[in-house]
Amino acid sequence: MKYQCAIDQVWIDLAAHEKLWAWTKMAKGEISMLGLVDDTPEGPAITDLFLMKQTCTSASTNMDQAEVGRLLFDLGSAGLEGQLRAWVHSHGTMDVFWSATDDECIEGLGGEPYIVSVVVNRKGDVRARVDVFKPVRFVIDDVPVKLRVPDMGLEDECRREFMAKVNEAPATPAAFSLSFNSRQHTMFGLPETDMFGGRRHHRPFAFLEIDEMEEAVRRGEVSVDEYLTEGDTFVDPFVEQEVADGRCP
């Protein structure tokens, strides 16, 4: 029977993200952390990281097992037993990969039903894997790591303020005339032909302010079609960004 697994991404919360890159940048070589994992419908989420006493070199890290035991005891007392299921470490200036030592460490940590492992380096490279131990043992490697931004609960407040302050009028651009080659041409909702070769414009004015755009339309440098917004789909650039360079968006 083929086993199906829905884990296709790993999340990391803002606080854990900041700790990870702060400690990675401070360390001259390798450094290790243990983390709490929350099971969500969207995938495992690393909610916090803990820095253990450890001895580190440029190519190794050895955590104090007595302190790891104390952390497990404290988490159990707080009702968080079973959530310490993330191992995060830096390779310093080396590339991100899974060494034989990494494999042994992950196997030793165990954990049910899975362990999340993340390796980074000082250049900002990231690689993650999920080791599933039950019901069958297998590894999901090269899992994307994404930053999880908390819901501040402001949508209802924003909606009330929007309804109270924003009046959305339909767009009705007026007809205007262009003058070139000693002839007048009225343009209203028609595509503009490039006067320097018959080519269509491809939105070279994407970063202009709205007033500058209107002036460009009047000068004939951009067509009405290019000026009007195409469709009403909103794409939030800050949602589900992959943590690829070690910097908060």
Secondary structure, DSSP 8 states (H G I E B T S, - for coil): ---------EEEEHHHHHHHHHHHHH-SS-EEEEEEEEEETTEEEEEEEE---EEE-SS-EEE-HHHHHHHHHHHHHTT-TT-EEEEEEE-TTS-----HHHHHHHHHH--SSEEEEEEE-TT--EEEEEEE-SSS-EEEES--EEEE----S-HHHHHHHHHHH----------EEEEETTEEEEESS-----TTTS-----TTTTS-HHHHHHHHHHTSS-HHHHS--------TTTT-B--SS---
